[in-house]
Amino acid sequence: MQDLLALAADPRAWAALATLVVMEAVLGIDNLIFISILTNKLPVEKRSRARRIGIGLAVVLRLGLLASVAFIVQLTHPLFTLAGHGFSWRDLILIAGGLFLIWKATSEIHHSVAGAADEDAEASPQGAVGMTMLAAIGQILVLDLVFSLDSIITAVGMTDDIPVMVLAVLIAVGLMLAAADPLARFIGDNPTIVMLALGFLLMIGMTLLAEGMGMHVPKGYIYTAMAFSALVEALNMLARRRRERRKRKRG
């Protein structure tokens, strides 16, 4: 108890907490986009529940990883060397997660471009591609593991105080829960946003793959590109709405 009180009175702990919350929230955007796109394939009445379960699994995974920090740190030790790069368990997990994300984003883009999503939606009331609740949660769990591992390893490099890391995770997940349903509705109501979000997932998958292969990609570049693309799309949406209003006035 005294240790917690001393930690609460330490300005460095508060600075670390604020930094970790921002980092967790930014890293959570990737996960949230994936969860939103995936759960929008489910029947309407199951979507919100699936999102809560997916984010809940992220909490369990991250807290579980925090409880085994000593083991997590060992995951960064090289297992073997190939082409001059020492591959660790972390690298292998990032590569697997990156390949999965690239495959998932590519297949969803194919459905959208080929028009298969619309045909399936008309043929089945279960969702755009007839995805089951179990399949959606399974895929969310795979990406939860990858994103959770990456964020925890990053957090361990920033502070040694487990209570600070736990509090940062809980605050960030609370923000994710608050944003999950509005973000999913926004993505579902705007088809062009879906394609943009899939492009984001494709880029994130390539980043994970590059990180696993030993090529460091500054996260600032990735999120700056995402922010710029989102700004351009927002301007396009604003222009479309103004054109539609003008047409209605003329009609």
C-alpha angles and dihedrals in degrees: 000000000000090000090055091049090049090049091050090053093050113098090203090060091053091048090050090048093052091048093048093048091053091046093048091047092050093047088046091061089072091052093044093053091051093047092048095051093044098047092047085070090065127084110281095249092056100045101084092045092050091050092051091049091048093051090043089056088052089056093049093047095048094046090046090051091048089054089058101041093142089058092044092054089055090058088073093061113105117256097186140349125240126174090350096307123110109223118212131187088262091056092049092049091049091049092049091047092047093051091048092050092047091050093047095047092045093050092048091049089050091053091049097046095042092048091236092129092062093047093050092047091056092047097047132037090202095084141286096304100014093252117176125226091245093051092049094049091046092055091044089052091054093054092040088060094051096045093042093052092048094048094046093050089050091048092050088057091055103047140005095210110106095193089057091051092047092050091047091052093049093049093046092048090049088055090049091052091051092049100039101084097040091048093048092049091048092050092046094049095050115055093190089056089056091058091046091050091049088052088053091052091049090052092047090050091053089048092052090048092050092047090051090051091054099259109128114218113193107238090217090068092051096049093042089055090048092049092049092049091048090051092051091049091048089054090049091051091049091050092049092051092050091050090050091050091051091050091051091050092050092046 
